[in-house]
Amino acid sequence: MKAYRLPRGGAGIESLARVERPEPSKPGHRQVLVKVRACSLNFRDLSIVRGSYRMPVRDNVIPLSDGAGEVAEVGAGVTNVKAGDRVAGNFFQRWPSGDPVPDAHASALGGSIDGMLAEYALLEEEGVVKIPPHLSLEEGATLPCAAVTVWHAMMEHAKLKAGDTVLLQGTGGVSIFGLQFARAMGIAAIITSSSDEKLKRAKALGAAHGINYKTTPDWDKAAIEFTGGRGVDQVVEVGGAATLTRSFHAIRVGGKITLIGGLSGGASELNPGLIFARRANVQGISVGSTQMFNAMNRAIEVNAIRPVIDKVFDFADTPEAYRHMASGAHFGKIVIRVG
């Protein structure tokens, strides 16, 4: 089968090698063989090739956590899916439900174990979900990391409800999915970007307010003003060191900050006074369980949500897809068509 291989973390985009690999062996007990049709990129994938990812990466790994396709064959004991079902893989192959297990990252696709950037993937039964029937396989491939992460942040951690306000940073996959979930559930979404054009597109998707953080560097004050001085109920924090302090200033007393990334680098120092001043609830999360994925898919189906795809690349153009993500020009998700 055709696949891509990354010799080691930090080797760079140019090191991605298109290779021929043996097809996976027949699925064992409670395993599922998936014929992959599409994959999508996340900032994590860029961090891995750059060498800035915080978790270990296996040498010669097949990259990418996100992919969707059809079940080709199932092993003994599999009851949740059957041959022909359209499925996506869960980011963590061994986190079915409840609190994350201590070794969850040992089953993270495209890092600790082989990922989805290949014609076939051998997955665990508890690590696959059926994608909503109204979505294409390319759309389904965008869900496992970005969508589940922000669902976890907004619905599981912050427990947002209609009438609440969330602040979403940037217009990448996480924030655009968050905007779509907010609109479907009656939650007011404030979104930030350095591009007025991207803010215009975000407003067309339902953003209640847009803030250009280049022309309005005090975006925390702008968020407070928009909420009539109260502050937002939650910030989905993807920036890290450069944005965390302002996130504390943007939330209401008793508000929540959900840490899901650090695009500007890890914060070297945190003033505890910021937590006390806002009685803040701060939690770091990492994607989510298969149970969360299924709950999210039910909401996507009921509300007929369609993922926002920025651009689709052919399999042979995979390095160019990485470069497009590195440019920061994308709005929504970047997809790679397999086959």
Beta strands, then each sheet from edge to edge (+ up, - down):
strand 1: 2-5
strand 2: 17-20
strand 3: 31-40
strand 4: 66-74
strand 5: 86-89
strand 6: 120-124
strand 7: 128-130
strand 8: 165-169
strand 9: 188-193
strand 10: 209-212
strand 11: 232-237
strand 12: 251-259
strand 13: 281-284
strand 14: 309-314
strand 15: 333-337
sheet 1: 1+ 2-
sheet 2: 6+ 3- 4+ 5- 7+
sheet 3: 6+ 3- 15+ 14+
sheet 4: 10+ 9+ 8+ 11+ 12+ 13+
end
